[in-house]
Amino acid sequence: QVQLVESGGGLVQAGGSLRLSCVGSGSILSIGGMGWYRQAPGKQRELVAIVTGGTYTYVDSVKGRFTISRDNVKNTVYLQMNSLKPEDTAVYYCYADTVVVVPGIGPDDYWGQGTQVTVSS
């Protein structure tokens, strides 16, 4: 069974920084894209950033402030968030797509349980 476990959320003042981490566990053979979504109260879940192969994609609102990175050996993805704004407040979810699990199970997509990020003004 595949699990994505996030860490690193919390409360920070505007202008501050946080680093989110997500580790994939289980008998993972390969992962396609790996990244982060977020959902603020009363809003739809939106893509924040994702890395697939050598392609990095960011939502416009975080460009220049957030940086996604990935360690394929450790099945881990990170999100460095700088210059945080109150509008970044949301539950952040780790996401992995096209996950193949030995022995040949998949591909499937997986979500983490979410980690709260709160930015105070």
Contacts in CASP RR format, 6 or more apart in sequence:
PFRMAT RR
TARGET T0000
AUTHOR 0000-0000-0000
METHOD contacts of the structure
MODEL  1
QVQLVESGGGLVQAGGSLRLSCVGSGSILSIGGMGWYRQAPGKQRELVAI
VTGGTYTYVDSVKGRFTISRDNVKNTVYLQMNSLKPEDTAVYYCYADTVV
VVPGIGPDDYWGQGTQVTVSS
1 26 0 8 1.000
2 24 0 8 1.000
2 25 0 8 1.000
2 26 0 8 1.000
2 28 0 8 1.000
2 96 0 8 1.000
2 99 0 8 1.000
2 101 0 8 1.000
2 108 0 8 1.000
2 110 0 8 1.000
3 24 0 8 1.000
3 25 0 8 1.000
3 26 0 8 1.000
3 110 0 8 1.000
3 112 0 8 1.000
4 22 0 8 1.000
4 23 0 8 1.000
4 24 0 8 1.000
4 25 0 8 1.000
4 94 0 8 1.000
4 95 0 8 1.000
4 96 0 8 1.000
4 110 0 8 1.000
4 111 0 8 1.000
4 112 0 8 1.000
4 113 0 8 1.000
5 22 0 8 1.000
5 23 0 8 1.000
5 24 0 8 1.000
5 25 0 8 1.000
5 94 0 8 1.000
5 112 0 8 1.000
5 113 0 8 1.000
6 20 0 8 1.000
6 21 0 8 1.000
6 22 0 8 1.000
6 92 0 8 1.000
6 93 0 8 1.000
6 94 0 8 1.000
6 112 0 8 1.000
6 113 0 8 1.000
6 114 0 8 1.000
6 115 0 8 1.000
7 20 0 8 1.000
7 21 0 8 1.000
7 22 0 8 1.000
7 115 0 8 1.000
8 18 0 8 1.000
8 19 0 8 1.000
8 20 0 8 1.000
8 21 0 8 1.000
8 115 0 8 1.000
9 18 0 8 1.000
9 20 0 8 1.000
9 92 0 8 1.000
9 115 0 8 1.000
9 116 0 8 1.000
9 117 0 8 1.000
10 18 0 8 1.000
10 115 0 8 1.000
10 116 0 8 1.000
10 117 0 8 1.000
10 118 0 8 1.000
11 118 0 8 1.000
11 119 0 8 1.000
11 120 0 8 1.000
12 18 0 8 1.000
12 84 0 8 1.000
12 117 0 8 1.000
12 118 0 8 1.000
12 119 0 8 1.000
12 120 0 8 1.000
13 119 0 8 1.000
13 120 0 8 1.000
14 84 0 8 1.000
14 85 0 8 1.000
14 86 0 8 1.000
14 119 0 8 1.000
14 120 0 8 1.000
14 121 0 8 1.000
15 82 0 8 1.000
15 83 0 8 1.000
15 84 0 8 1.000
15 85 0 8 1.000
15 119 0 8 1.000
16 82 0 8 1.000
16 83 0 8 1.000
16 84 0 8 1.000
16 119 0 8 1.000
17 80 0 8 1.000
17 81 0 8 1.000
17 82 0 8 1.000
17 83 0 8 1.000
17 84 0 8 1.000
18 81 0 8 1.000
18 84 0 8 1.000
18 117 0 8 1.000
19 78 0 8 1.000
19 79 0 8 1.000
19 80 0 8 1.000
19 81 0 8 1.000
20 36 0 8 1.000
20 78 0 8 1.000
20 79 0 8 1.000
20 81 0 8 1.000
20 92 0 8 1.000
20 94 0 8 1.000
20 115 0 8 1.000
20 117 0 8 1.000
21 76 0 8 1.000
21 77 0 8 1.000
21 78 0 8 1.000
22 34 0 8 1.000
22 35 0 8 1.000
22 36 0 8 1.000
22 76 0 8 1.000
22 77 0 8 1.000
22 78 0 8 1.000
22 94 0 8 1.000
22 112 0 8 1.000
23 74 0 8 1.000
23 75 0 8 1.000
23 76 0 8 1.000
24 75 0 8 1.000
24 76 0 8 1.000
24 96 0 8 1.000
25 75 0 8 1.000
26 101 0 8 1.000
27 101 0 8 1.000
27 102 0 8 1.000
28 75 0 8 1.000
28 99 0 8 1.000
28 100 0 8 1.000
28 101 0 8 1.000
28 102 0 8 1.000
29 100 0 8 1.000
29 101 0 8 1.000
29 102 0 8 1.000
29 104 0 8 1.000
30 98 0 8 1.000
30 99 0 8 1.000
30 100 0 8 1.000
31 72 0 8 1.000
31 75 0 8 1.000
31 96 0 8 1.000
31 97 0 8 1.000
31 98 0 8 1.000
31 99 0 8 1.000
31 100 0 8 1.000
32 52 0 8 1.000
32 53 0 8 1.000
32 96 0 8 1.000
32 97 0 8 1.000
32 98 0 8 1.000
32 99 0 8 1.000
32 107 0 8 1.000
33 50 0 8 1.000
33 51 0 8 1.000
33 52 0 8 1.000
33 53 0 8 1.000
33 95 0 8 1.000
33 96 0 8 1.000
33 97 0 8 1.000
33 98 0 8 1.000
34 50 0 8 1.000
34 51 0 8 1.000
34 52 0 8 1.000
34 70 0 8 1.000
34 75 0 8 1.000
34 77 0 8 1.000
34 94 0 8 1.000
34 95 0 8 1.000
34 96 0 8 1.000
34 97 0 8 1.000
35 48 0 8 1.000
35 49 0 8 1.000
35 50 0 8 1.000
35 51 0 8 1.000
35 68 0 8 1.000
35 70 0 8 1.000
35 77 0 8 1.000
35 79 0 8 1.000
35 94 0 8 1.000
35 95 0 8 1.000
35 96 0 8 1.000
36 47 0 8 1.000
36 48 0 8 1.000
36 49 0 8 1.000
36 50 0 8 1.000
36 68 0 8 1.000
36 77 0 8 1.000
36 79 0 8 1.000
36 92 0 8 1.000
36 93 0 8 1.000
36 94 0 8 1.000
36 95 0 8 1.000
37 45 0 8 1.000
37 46 0 8 1.000
37 47 0 8 1.000
37 48 0 8 1.000
37 92 0 8 1.000
37 93 0 8 1.000
37 95 0 8 1.000
38 45 0 8 1.000
38 46 0 8 1.000
38 48 0 8 1.000
38 88 0 8 1.000
38 90 0 8 1.000
38 91 0 8 1.000
38 92 0 8 1.000
38 93 0 8 1.000
38 117 0 8 1.000
39 45 0 8 1.000
39 46 0 8 1.000
39 90 0 8 1.000
39 91 0 8 1.000
39 93 0 8 1.000
40 87 0 8 1.000
40 89 0 8 1.000
40 90 0 8 1.000
40 91 0 8 1.000
43 90 0 8 1.000
45 93 0 8 1.000
46 59 0 8 1.000
47 57 0 8 1.000
47 59 0 8 1.000
48 58 0 8 1.000
48 59 0 8 1.000
48 62 0 8 1.000
48 66 0 8 1.000
48 79 0 8 1.000
48 92 0 8 1.000
49 56 0 8 1.000
49 57 0 8 1.000
49 58 0 8 1.000
49 59 0 8 1.000
49 62 0 8 1.000
49 66 0 8 1.000
49 68 0 8 1.000
49 79 0 8 1.000
50 56 0 8 1.000
50 57 0 8 1.000
50 68 0 8 1.000
50 95 0 8 1.000
51 57 0 8 1.000
51 68 0 8 1.000
51 69 0 8 1.000
51 70 0 8 1.000
51 77 0 8 1.000
52 97 0 8 1.000
56 68 0 8 1.000
58 64 0 8 1.000
58 66 0 8 1.000
58 68 0 8 1.000
61 87 0 8 1.000
62 81 0 8 1.000
62 88 0 8 1.000
65 81 0 8 1.000
65 82 0 8 1.000
65 83 0 8 1.000
65 84 0 8 1.000
66 79 0 8 1.000
66 80 0 8 1.000
66 81 0 8 1.000
66 82 0 8 1.000
67 79 0 8 1.000
67 80 0 8 1.000
67 82 0 8 1.000
68 77 0 8 1.000
68 78 0 8 1.000
68 79 0 8 1.000
68 80 0 8 1.000
69 77 0 8 1.000
69 78 0 8 1.000
69 80 0 8 1.000
70 76 0 8 1.000
70 77 0 8 1.000
70 78 0 8 1.000
71 77 0 8 1.000
71 78 0 8 1.000
77 94 0 8 1.000
77 96 0 8 1.000
79 92 0 8 1.000
81 88 0 8 1.000
81 117 0 8 1.000
84 117 0 8 1.000
84 119 0 8 1.000
85 119 0 8 1.000
86 119 0 8 1.000
86 120 0 8 1.000
86 121 0 8 1.000
87 119 0 8 1.000
88 117 0 8 1.000
88 119 0 8 1.000
89 117 0 8 1.000
89 118 0 8 1.000
89 119 0 8 1.000
90 117 0 8 1.000
91 114 0 8 1.000
91 115 0 8 1.000
91 116 0 8 1.000
91 117 0 8 1.000
92 114 0 8 1.000
92 115 0 8 1.000
92 116 0 8 1.000
92 117 0 8 1.000
93 111 0 8 1.000
93 112 0 8 1.000
93 113 0 8 1.000
93 114 0 8 1.000
94 111 0 8 1.000
94 112 0 8 1.000
94 114 0 8 1.000
95 109 0 8 1.000
95 110 0 8 1.000
95 111 0 8 1.000
95 112 0 8 1.000
96 109 0 8 1.000
96 110 0 8 1.000
97 107 0 8 1.000
97 109 0 8 1.000
98 107 0 8 1.000
98 109 0 8 1.000
99 106 0 8 1.000
99 107 0 8 1.000
99 108 0 8 1.000
99 109 0 8 1.000
99 110 0 8 1.000
100 106 0 8 1.000
100 107 0 8 1.000
101 108 0 8 1.000
END
